Amino acid sequence: MLIIFQGYCFSQKDKHIRTELKNHSDEVHSVCFSPDGKSFLTGSSDRSFIIWDFNTLNPTSIIEKHHGPIYALAYTHDGKNFLSGGDNTIKIWEKDGTYIKSLNGHATAVWSIGVSKDNKYVVSGSFDNYFRVWDIFKGETIHVFDIDKKSILATAINPVNNFIACGSRDGTIALFTFDNFKIIHTFSAHGGNVYALDFSPDGKLLASAGRDGNIKIWDINKREILHLLDKHERSVMDVTFSSDGQYLVSASYDATVRLWDVKSGEQIHLFIGHKMPVNAVDISNDNKHIISGSSDKTIIIWDLHPEILIDYYYEDEFAKELEESALFAPKRKSESRSDYKERQEEAEKFKNELYKKYIKRLKNKQ
């Protein structure tokens, strides 16, 4: 496999690609799975976002109501509504695409949005140097943060204690309380833009993505870095925790998507398929699929096969059992072609059964 990150040259597509969608006419900046996994959203510089049926992989609605690129998309946690951030507004929708209302207040493009666990509030970041907290139902701004920072490109709400985090172009992350909007702590996080933030489901960790090509996982209680993930070759544009908090997925300007183990901070798998920078990524709540959107105008759905996790968590044990079976040895001189073919078929069956065995172990581990 030929890999040239700087030139985005890949000679072979990743076998884990389920499908590649090319319905947008410009760069794809935002993607989002619905909580039930039955649909997903994609937003683009073509000023449209698409609601997709996951089973058929066909669009159910193509909506053009924003006047600029759709940089942010997010479902409410109950899945009844979703929000879109484009131009200088945030728009609220029924899950079928029925328009409800707009949140107006930002002066320039909305880059990020995050929804509270109780689905009542949303935080948003913009190029106008401010970030805001909104009451979704009232459609009103509750608070405007003015922290003398350059553009706020990343925002997130802690799902447990409702801490609010924002990341700015100067590389810092600020943490606030939701009760009185007072600053709790400032992290000197990245050597440049903080492009994305995400809290773990238990609220104990915060992941940040930076222009410096690094991902950092922060321990919120200790106010210190837990892991530095530095395998991306260029800016990291998006990060998302899995619903169980065991994994982190990331999207980068190096045209790759990566899957990480949160506990160890190690890379589990590298997904290759996009031809240009990957701007957005999400993982389904059942941990079976990953979606990514790219500047190459495509959306890729990746299958997160159990084999990927088995090869990471049980690599040595799995390889040892394959070797001990003696079915995978090269063709022997005394072996006829038909015998060798029969042994290959037997080896494949053995490998599949072995995967089933380790899938059970993996489920028990989870």
GUMI-44937 format. One record per residue (C-alpha): residue number from 1; residue in three letters; x, y, z. Coordinates in pm, whole numbers, plus 50000, padded with zeros to 5 digits. Example, Ala and Ser with C-alpha at 12.3 -4.5 7.8 and 13.67 -1.06 7.14 Angstrom:
2
+-----+------+-------+-------+-------+
! seq ! type !    c1 !    c2 !    c3 !
+-----+------+-------+-------+-------+
!   1 !  ALA ! 51230 ! 49550 ! 50780 !
!   2 !  SER ! 51367 ! 49894 ! 50714 !
+-----+------+-------+-------+-------+
***
This chain:
366
+-----+------+-------+-------+-------+
! seq ! type !    c1 !    c2 !    c3 !
+-----+------+-------+-------+-------+
!   1 !  MET ! 50000 ! 50000 ! 50000 !
!   2 !  LEU ! 50144 ! 50337 ! 49897 !
!   3 !  ILE ! 50074 ! 50618 ! 50143 !
!   4 !  ILE ! 50184 ! 50978 ! 50088 !
!   5 !  PHE ! 50008 ! 51199 ! 50342 !
!   6 !  GLN ! 50124 ! 51537 ! 50217 !
!   7 !  GLY ! 50006 ! 51463 ! 49864 !
!   8 !  TYR ! 49704 ! 51259 ! 49968 !
!   9 !  CYS ! 49813 ! 50974 ! 49743 !
!  10 !  PHE ! 49682 ! 50628 ! 49833 !
!  11 !  SER ! 49714 ! 50333 ! 49599 !
!  12 !  GLN ! 49462 ! 50111 ! 49775 !
!  13 !  LYS ! 49126 ! 50177 ! 49937 !
!  14 !  ASP ! 49060 ! 50061 ! 50289 !
!  15 !  LYS ! 48869 ! 49732 ! 50298 !
!  16 !  HIS ! 48652 ! 49870 ! 50578 !
!  17 !  ILE ! 48477 ! 50123 ! 50355 !
!  18 !  ARG ! 48109 ! 50035 ! 50341 !
!  19 !  THR ! 48015 ! 50306 ! 50093 !
!  20 !  GLU ! 48128 ! 50641 ! 49953 !
!  21 !  LEU ! 47862 ! 50908 ! 49898 !
!  22 !  LYS ! 47908 ! 51193 ! 49652 !
!  23 !  ASN ! 47585 ! 51393 ! 49675 !
!  24 !  HIS ! 47741 ! 51722 ! 49787 !
!  25 !  SER ! 47885 ! 51958 ! 49526 !
!  26 !  ASP ! 48146 ! 52112 ! 49757 !
!  27 !  GLU ! 48355 ! 52036 ! 50067 !
!  28 !  VAL ! 48184 ! 51842 ! 50347 !
!  29 !  HIS ! 48240 ! 52010 ! 50684 !
!  30 !  SER ! 48005 ! 51835 ! 50925 !
!  31 !  VAL ! 47862 ! 51487 ! 50987 !
!  32 !  CYS ! 47645 ! 51344 ! 51263 !
!  33 !  PHE ! 47473 ! 51012 ! 51344 !
!  34 !  SER ! 47127 ! 51016 ! 51500 !
!  35 !  PRO ! 47118 ! 50862 ! 51851 !
!  36 !  ASP ! 46922 ! 50558 ! 51723 !
!  37 !  GLY ! 47156 ! 50511 ! 51426 !
!  38 !  LYS ! 46870 ! 50506 ! 51177 !
!  39 !  SER ! 46975 ! 50830 ! 51006 !
!  40 !  PHE ! 47267 ! 51068 ! 50975 !
!  41 !  LEU ! 47334 ! 51425 ! 50869 !
!  42 !  THR ! 47598 ! 51580 ! 50644 !
!  43 !  GLY ! 47667 ! 51950 ! 50586 !
!  44 !  SER ! 47868 ! 52118 ! 50315 !
!  45 !  SER ! 48013 ! 52437 ! 50169 !
!  46 !  ASP ! 47745 ! 52401 ! 49901 !
!  47 !  ARG ! 47516 ! 52558 ! 50168 !
!  48 !  SER ! 47306 ! 52245 ! 50203 !
!  49 !  PHE ! 47274 ! 51969 ! 50455 !
!  50 !  ILE ! 47134 ! 51625 ! 50382 !
!  51 !  ILE ! 46929 ! 51393 ! 50601 !
!  52 !  TRP ! 47015 ! 51033 ! 50511 !
!  53 !  ASP ! 46843 ! 50703 ! 50576 !
!  54 !  PHE ! 47118 ! 50476 ! 50711 !
!  55 !  ASN ! 46959 ! 50151 ! 50594 !
!  56 !  THR ! 46917 ! 50256 ! 50231 !
!  57 !  LEU ! 47199 ! 50515 ! 50228 !
!  58 !  ASN ! 46969 ! 50742 ! 50030 !
!  59 !  PRO ! 46887 ! 51106 ! 50108 !
!  60 !  THR ! 46546 ! 51163 ! 50263 !
!  61 !  SER ! 46578 ! 51544 ! 50252 !
!  62 !  ILE ! 46819 ! 51795 ! 50101 !
!  63 !  ILE ! 46777 ! 52126 ! 50281 !
!  64 !  GLU ! 46909 ! 52463 ! 50165 !
!  65 !  LYS ! 46808 ! 52724 ! 50421 !
!  66 !  HIS ! 47148 ! 52857 ! 50529 !
!  67 !  HIS ! 47339 ! 53123 ! 50338 !
!  68 !  GLY ! 47685 ! 52984 ! 50402 !
!  69 !  PRO ! 47878 ! 52660 ! 50466 !
!  70 !  ILE ! 47729 ! 52420 ! 50722 !
!  71 !  TYR ! 48013 ! 52386 ! 50970 !
!  72 !  ALA ! 47820 ! 52223 ! 51256 !
!  73 !  LEU ! 47544 ! 51965 ! 51300 !
!  74 !  ALA ! 47417 ! 51805 ! 51621 !
!  75 !  TYR ! 47122 ! 51594 ! 51729 !
!  76 !  THR ! 46956 ! 51647 ! 52065 !
!  77 !  HIS ! 47027 ! 51350 ! 52291 !
!  78 !  ASP ! 46669 ! 51224 ! 52266 !
!  79 !  GLY ! 46691 ! 51231 ! 51885 !
!  80 !  LYS ! 46371 ! 51433 ! 51844 !
!  81 !  ASN ! 46546 ! 51738 ! 51698 !
!  82 !  PHE ! 46871 ! 51845 ! 51543 !
!  83 !  LEU ! 47056 ! 52175 ! 51504 !
!  84 !  SER ! 47255 ! 52315 ! 51214 !
!  85 !  GLY ! 47516 ! 52590 ! 51226 !
!  86 !  GLY ! 47582 ! 52782 ! 50908 !
!  87 !  ASP ! 47620 ! 53146 ! 50799 !
!  88 !  ASN ! 47576 ! 53337 ! 51129 !
!  89 !  THR ! 47275 ! 53143 ! 51258 !
!  90 !  ILE ! 47184 ! 52821 ! 51433 !
!  91 !  LYS ! 46866 ! 52660 ! 51310 !
!  92 !  ILE ! 46653 ! 52409 ! 51497 !
!  93 !  TRP ! 46467 ! 52130 ! 51315 !
!  94 !  GLU ! 46236 ! 51838 ! 51374 !
!  95 !  LYS ! 46416 ! 51512 ! 51303 !
!  96 !  ASP ! 46235 ! 51484 ! 50967 !
!  97 !  GLY ! 46371 ! 51823 ! 50855 !
!  98 !  THR ! 46074 ! 52039 ! 50948 !
!  99 !  TYR ! 46204 ! 52387 ! 51031 !
! 100 !  ILE ! 46126 ! 52520 ! 51381 !
! 101 !  LYS ! 46324 ! 52838 ! 51451 !
! 102 !  SER ! 46656 ! 53022 ! 51418 !
! 103 !  LEU ! 46893 ! 53139 ! 51690 !
! 104 !  ASN ! 47030 ! 53477 ! 51585 !
! 105 !  GLY ! 47312 ! 53666 ! 51752 !
! 106 !  HIS ! 47648 ! 53570 ! 51608 !
! 107 !  ALA ! 47801 ! 53822 ! 51370 !
! 108 !  THR ! 47998 ! 53572 ! 51160 !
! 109 !  ALA ! 48002 ! 53204 ! 51070 !
! 110 !  VAL ! 47903 ! 52953 ! 51339 !
! 111 !  TRP ! 48178 ! 52692 ! 51361 !
! 112 !  SER ! 48066 ! 52463 ! 51644 !
! 113 !  ILE ! 47761 ! 52370 ! 51852 !
! 114 !  GLY ! 47709 ! 52145 ! 52154 !
! 115 !  VAL ! 47382 ! 52034 ! 52314 !
! 116 !  SER ! 47325 ! 51980 ! 52687 !
! 117 !  LYS ! 47227 ! 51635 ! 52813 !
! 118 !  ASP ! 46876 ! 51755 ! 52906 !
! 119 !  ASN ! 46831 ! 51897 ! 52552 !
! 120 !  LYS ! 46743 ! 52243 ! 52689 !
! 121 !  TYR ! 47057 ! 52437 ! 52602 !
! 122 !  VAL ! 47312 ! 52474 ! 52326 !
! 123 !  VAL ! 47656 ! 52633 ! 52322 !
! 124 !  SER ! 47801 ! 52777 ! 52004 !
! 125 !  GLY ! 48134 ! 52910 ! 51885 !
! 126 !  SER ! 48196 ! 53154 ! 51603 !
! 127 !  PHE ! 48458 ! 53350 ! 51412 !
! 128 !  ASP ! 48323 ! 53664 ! 51584 !
! 129 !  ASN ! 48540 ! 53596 ! 51896 !
! 130 !  TYR ! 48242 ! 53513 ! 52116 !
! 131 !  PHE ! 48069 ! 53199 ! 52223 !
! 132 !  ARG ! 47717 ! 53179 ! 52354 !
! 133 !  VAL ! 47477 ! 52972 ! 52560 !
! 134 !  TRP ! 47122 ! 52953 ! 52428 !
! 135 !  ASP ! 46787 ! 52836 ! 52559 !
! 136 !  ILE ! 46668 ! 52608 ! 52280 !
! 137 !  PHE ! 46298 ! 52632 ! 52360 !
! 138 !  LYS ! 46286 ! 53009 ! 52412 !
! 139 !  GLY ! 46524 ! 53071 ! 52124 !
! 140 !  GLU ! 46713 ! 53324 ! 52335 !
! 141 !  THR ! 47074 ! 53386 ! 52430 !
! 142 !  ILE ! 47130 ! 53317 ! 52799 !
! 143 !  HIS ! 47489 ! 53433 ! 52816 !
! 144 !  VAL ! 47757 ! 53573 ! 52587 !
! 145 !  PHE ! 48116 ! 53495 ! 52687 !
! 146 !  ASP ! 48366 ! 53769 ! 52609 !
! 147 !  ILE ! 48704 ! 53633 ! 52715 !
! 148 !  ASP ! 48923 ! 53849 ! 52494 !
! 149 !  LYS ! 49015 ! 53560 ! 52267 !
! 150 !  LYS ! 49039 ! 53519 ! 51894 !
! 151 !  SER ! 48771 ! 53319 ! 51714 !
! 152 !  ILE ! 48612 ! 53046 ! 51928 !
! 153 !  LEU ! 48624 ! 52745 ! 51697 !
! 154 !  ALA ! 48534 ! 52469 ! 51944 !
! 155 !  THR ! 48268 ! 52435 ! 52214 !
! 156 !  ALA ! 48131 ! 52149 ! 52425 !
! 157 !  ILE ! 47903 ! 52088 ! 52724 !
! 158 !  ASN ! 47997 ! 51829 ! 52986 !
! 159 !  PRO ! 47712 ! 51573 ! 52995 !
! 160 !  VAL ! 47743 ! 51514 ! 53370 !
! 161 !  ASN ! 47806 ! 51844 ! 53546 !
! 162 !  ASN ! 47731 ! 52087 ! 53263 !
! 163 !  PHE ! 48077 ! 52242 ! 53262 !
! 164 !  ILE ! 48126 ! 52437 ! 52942 !
! 165 !  ALA ! 48448 ! 52427 ! 52743 !
! 166 !  CYS ! 48565 ! 52645 ! 52458 !
! 167 !  GLY ! 48878 ! 52635 ! 52243 !
! 168 !  SER ! 49017 ! 52933 ! 52055 !
! 169 !  ARG ! 49261 ! 53021 ! 51780 !
! 170 !  ASP ! 49534 ! 53104 ! 52032 !
! 171 !  GLY ! 49555 ! 52738 ! 52133 !
! 172 !  THR ! 49392 ! 52767 ! 52476 !
! 173 !  ILE ! 49093 ! 52588 ! 52624 !
! 174 !  ALA ! 48880 ! 52760 ! 52887 !
! 175 !  LEU ! 48652 ! 52571 ! 53126 !
! 176 !  PHE ! 48345 ! 52742 ! 53279 !
! 177 !  THR ! 48067 ! 52655 ! 53522 !
! 178 !  PHE ! 47716 ! 52651 ! 53385 !
! 179 !  ASP ! 47564 ! 52793 ! 53703 !
! 180 !  ASN ! 47730 ! 53135 ! 53698 !
! 181 !  PHE ! 47945 ! 53116 ! 53383 !
! 182 !  LYS ! 48263 ! 53180 ! 53584 !
! 183 !  ILE ! 48592 ! 53053 ! 53449 !
! 184 !  ILE ! 48727 ! 52748 ! 53634 !
! 185 !  HIS ! 49050 ! 52674 ! 53453 !
! 186 !  THR ! 49246 ! 52757 ! 53140 !
! 187 !  PHE ! 49451 ! 52492 ! 52962 !
! 188 !  SER ! 49744 ! 52590 ! 52741 !
! 189 !  ALA ! 49653 ! 52318 ! 52497 !
! 190 !  HIS ! 49778 ! 52348 ! 52140 !
! 191 !  GLY ! 50026 ! 52534 ! 51924 !
! 192 !  GLY ! 49756 ! 52704 ! 51721 !
! 193 !  ASN ! 49383 ! 52672 ! 51655 !
! 194 !  VAL ! 49177 ! 52442 ! 51872 !
! 195 !  TYR ! 48944 ! 52299 ! 51609 !
! 196 !  ALA ! 48729 ! 52059 ! 51813 !
! 197 !  LEU ! 48638 ! 51954 ! 52168 !
! 198 !  ASP ! 48440 ! 51661 ! 52304 !
! 199 !  PHE ! 48365 ! 51544 ! 52659 !
! 200 !  SER ! 48360 ! 51174 ! 52740 !
! 201 !  PRO ! 48016 ! 51033 ! 52828 !
! 202 !  ASP ! 48106 ! 51009 ! 53198 !
! 203 !  GLY ! 48222 ! 51373 ! 53196 !
! 204 !  LYS ! 48567 ! 51290 ! 53336 !
! 205 !  LEU ! 48769 ! 51351 ! 53019 !
! 206 !  LEU ! 48792 ! 51619 ! 52752 !
! 207 !  ALA ! 48946 ! 51556 ! 52410 !
! 208 !  SER ! 49085 ! 51844 ! 52207 !
! 209 !  ALA ! 49203 ! 51863 ! 51845 !
! 210 !  GLY ! 49455 ! 52116 ! 51724 !
! 211 !  ARG ! 49619 ! 52275 ! 51426 !
! 212 !  ASP ! 49951 ! 52143 ! 51560 !
! 213 !  GLY ! 49846 ! 51793 ! 51452 !
! 214 !  ASN ! 49795 ! 51671 ! 51806 !
! 215 !  ILE ! 49503 ! 51534 ! 52002 !
! 216 !  LYS ! 49507 ! 51572 ! 52377 !
! 217 !  ILE ! 49290 ! 51393 ! 52632 !
! 218 !  TRP ! 49251 ! 51592 ! 52953 !
! 219 !  ASP ! 49160 ! 51472 ! 53302 !
! 220 !  ILE ! 48898 ! 51727 ! 53408 !
! 221 !  ASN ! 48920 ! 51661 ! 53782 !
! 222 !  LYS ! 49300 ! 51678 ! 53797 !
! 223 !  ARG ! 49316 ! 51959 ! 53538 !
! 224 !  GLU ! 49602 ! 51786 ! 53359 !
! 225 !  ILE ! 49680 ! 51603 ! 53037 !
! 226 !  LEU ! 49616 ! 51228 ! 53039 !
! 227 !  HIS ! 49730 ! 51136 ! 52688 !
! 228 !  LEU ! 49899 ! 51301 ! 52392 !
! 229 !  LEU ! 49796 ! 51140 ! 52062 !
! 230 !  ASP ! 50043 ! 51252 ! 51798 !
! 231 !  LYS ! 50022 ! 51013 ! 51502 !
! 232 !  HIS ! 49838 ! 51248 ! 51265 !
! 233 !  GLU ! 50063 ! 51417 ! 51007 !
! 234 !  ARG ! 49871 ! 51746 ! 50987 !
! 235 !  SER ! 49600 ! 51949 ! 51163 !
! 236 !  VAL ! 49334 ! 51750 ! 51346 !
! 237 !  MET ! 48993 ! 51889 ! 51255 !
! 238 !  ASP ! 48752 ! 51681 ! 51465 !
! 239 !  VAL ! 48739 ! 51435 ! 51756 !
! 240 !  THR ! 48450 ! 51234 ! 51900 !
! 241 !  PHE ! 48421 ! 50989 ! 52190 !
! 242 !  SER ! 48226 ! 50667 ! 52144 !
! 243 !  SER ! 47905 ! 50635 ! 52345 !
! 244 !  ASP ! 48072 ! 50400 ! 52594 !
! 245 !  GLY ! 48381 ! 50620 ! 52629 !
! 246 !  GLN ! 48622 ! 50341 ! 52531 !
! 247 !  TYR ! 48719 ! 50483 ! 52193 !
! 248 !  LEU ! 48797 ! 50813 ! 52028 !
! 249 !  VAL ! 48776 ! 50883 ! 51654 !
! 250 !  SER ! 48959 ! 51166 ! 51483 !
! 251 !  ALA ! 48963 ! 51338 ! 51144 !
! 252 !  SER ! 49264 ! 51517 ! 51001 !
! 253 !  TYR ! 49402 ! 51733 ! 50725 !
! 254 !  ASP ! 49631 ! 51437 ! 50646 !
! 255 !  ALA ! 49325 ! 51277 ! 50478 !
! 256 !  THR ! 49293 ! 51000 ! 50737 !
! 257 !  VAL ! 49050 ! 50889 ! 51006 !
! 258 !  ARG ! 49193 ! 50721 ! 51314 !
! 259 !  LEU ! 49048 ! 50511 ! 51595 !
! 260 !  TRP ! 49209 ! 50533 ! 51941 !
! 261 !  ASP ! 49190 ! 50343 ! 52267 !
! 262 !  VAL ! 49105 ! 50601 ! 52533 !
! 263 !  LYS ! 49249 ! 50409 ! 52830 !
! 264 !  SER ! 49595 ! 50357 ! 52678 !
! 265 !  GLY ! 49604 ! 50648 ! 52433 !
! 266 !  GLU ! 49720 ! 50412 ! 52158 !
! 267 !  GLN ! 49602 ! 50402 ! 51798 !
! 268 !  ILE ! 49379 ! 50105 ! 51721 !
! 269 !  HIS ! 49333 ! 50154 ! 51347 !
! 270 !  LEU ! 49410 ! 50390 ! 51059 !
! 271 !  PHE ! 49130 ! 50434 ! 50801 !
! 272 !  ILE ! 49241 ! 50537 ! 50452 !
! 273 !  GLY ! 49005 ! 50633 ! 50171 !
! 274 !  HIS ! 48966 ! 51010 ! 50139 !
! 275 !  LYS ! 49174 ! 51198 ! 49884 !
! 276 !  MET ! 49180 ! 51533 ! 50064 !
! 277 !  PRO ! 49153 ! 51668 ! 50423 !
! 278 !  VAL ! 48893 ! 51504 ! 50646 !
! 279 !  ASN ! 48695 ! 51777 ! 50824 !
! 280 !  ALA ! 48445 ! 51586 ! 51036 !
! 281 !  VAL ! 48391 ! 51245 ! 51193 !
! 282 !  ASP ! 48136 ! 51064 ! 51410 !
! 283 !  ILE ! 48086 ! 50713 ! 51547 !
! 284 !  SER ! 47750 ! 50540 ! 51582 !
! 285 !  ASN ! 47616 ! 50470 ! 51931 !
! 286 !  ASP ! 47651 ! 50093 ! 51879 !
! 287 !  ASN ! 48020 ! 50135 ! 51782 !
! 288 !  LYS ! 47963 ! 49953 ! 51453 !
! 289 !  HIS ! 48010 ! 50239 ! 51207 !
! 290 !  ILE ! 48213 ! 50555 ! 51155 !
! 291 !  ILE ! 48118 ! 50841 ! 50923 !
! 292 !  SER ! 48356 ! 51102 ! 50784 !
! 293 !  GLY ! 48324 ! 51410 ! 50562 !
! 294 !  SER ! 48602 ! 51553 ! 50350 !
! 295 !  SER ! 48719 ! 51841 ! 50133 !
! 296 !  ASP ! 48712 ! 51591 ! 49845 !
! 297 !  LYS ! 48330 ! 51642 ! 49858 !
! 298 !  THR ! 48265 ! 51284 ! 49972 !
! 299 !  ILE ! 48119 ! 51114 ! 50276 !
! 300 !  ILE ! 48253 ! 50772 ! 50370 !
! 301 !  ILE ! 48076 ! 50519 ! 50590 !
! 302 !  TRP ! 48328 ! 50284 ! 50750 !
! 303 !  ASP ! 48239 ! 49948 ! 50904 !
! 304 !  LEU ! 48404 ! 49909 ! 51241 !
! 305 !  HIS ! 48444 ! 49533 ! 51210 !
! 306 !  PRO ! 48512 ! 49339 ! 51533 !
! 307 !  GLU ! 48827 ! 49210 ! 51363 !
! 308 !  ILE ! 48978 ! 49559 ! 51394 !
! 309 !  LEU ! 48941 ! 49549 ! 51772 !
! 310 !  ILE ! 49050 ! 49186 ! 51797 !
! 311 !  ASP ! 49365 ! 49255 ! 51598 !
! 312 !  TYR ! 49446 ! 49534 ! 51845 !
! 313 !  TYR ! 49348 ! 49387 ! 52181 !
! 314 !  TYR ! 49437 ! 49020 ! 52114 !
! 315 !  GLU ! 49698 ! 49043 ! 51839 !
! 316 !  ASP ! 49960 ! 48812 ! 51994 !
! 317 !  GLU ! 49715 ! 48553 ! 52124 !
! 318 !  PHE ! 49526 ! 48542 ! 51795 !
! 319 !  ALA ! 49847 ! 48510 ! 51590 !
! 320 !  LYS ! 49971 ! 48232 ! 51819 !
! 321 !  GLU ! 49655 ! 48027 ! 51769 !
! 322 !  LEU ! 49678 ! 48071 ! 51393 !
! 323 !  GLU ! 50040 ! 47957 ! 51394 !
! 324 !  GLU ! 49976 ! 47658 ! 51617 !
! 325 !  SER ! 49702 ! 47535 ! 51385 !
! 326 !  ALA ! 49966 ! 47474 ! 51111 !
! 327 !  LEU ! 49698 ! 47548 ! 50852 !
! 328 !  PHE ! 49857 ! 47871 ! 50737 !
! 329 !  ALA ! 50202 ! 47739 ! 50647 !
! 330 !  PRO ! 50330 ! 47790 ! 50289 !
! 331 !  LYS ! 50265 ! 47520 ! 50032 !
! 332 !  ARG ! 50467 ! 47209 ! 50110 !
! 333 !  LYS ! 50670 ! 47032 ! 49841 !
! 334 !  SER ! 50485 ! 46709 ! 49902 !
! 335 !  GLU ! 50146 ! 46880 ! 49888 !
! 336 !  SER ! 49939 ! 46870 ! 49570 !
! 337 !  ARG ! 49758 ! 47179 ! 49442 !
! 338 !  SER ! 49420 ! 47033 ! 49533 !
! 339 !  ASP ! 49540 ! 46941 ! 49884 !
! 340 !  TYR ! 49685 ! 47289 ! 49930 !
! 341 !  LYS ! 49359 ! 47451 ! 49811 !
! 342 !  GLU ! 49163 ! 47230 ! 50050 !
! 343 !  ARG ! 49395 ! 47332 ! 50335 !
! 344 !  GLN ! 49348 ! 47702 ! 50248 !
! 345 !  GLU ! 48970 ! 47660 ! 50267 !
! 346 !  GLU ! 49005 ! 47482 ! 50599 !
! 347 !  ALA ! 49234 ! 47761 ! 50722 !
! 348 !  GLU ! 48978 ! 48025 ! 50631 !
! 349 !  LYS ! 48706 ! 47839 ! 50821 !
! 350 !  PHE ! 48936 ! 47804 ! 51120 !
! 351 !  LYS ! 49017 ! 48176 ! 51114 !
! 352 !  ASN ! 48648 ! 48271 ! 51098 !
! 353 !  GLU ! 48567 ! 48046 ! 51394 !
! 354 !  LEU ! 48860 ! 48192 ! 51583 !
! 355 !  TYR ! 48726 ! 48541 ! 51521 !
! 356 !  LYS ! 48389 ! 48434 ! 51664 !
! 357 !  LYS ! 48566 ! 48307 ! 51975 !
! 358 !  TYR ! 48749 ! 48636 ! 52025 !
! 359 !  ILE ! 48439 ! 48842 ! 51949 !
! 360 !  LYS ! 48278 ! 48675 ! 52252 !
! 361 !  ARG ! 48583 ! 48765 ! 52460 !
! 362 !  LEU ! 48565 ! 49121 ! 52332 !
! 363 !  LYS ! 48198 ! 49152 ! 52428 !
! 364 !  ASN ! 48276 ! 49022 ! 52778 !
! 365 !  LYS ! 48559 ! 49273 ! 52803 !
! 366 !  GLN ! 48324 ! 49556 ! 52710 !
+-----+------+-------+-------+-------+
***
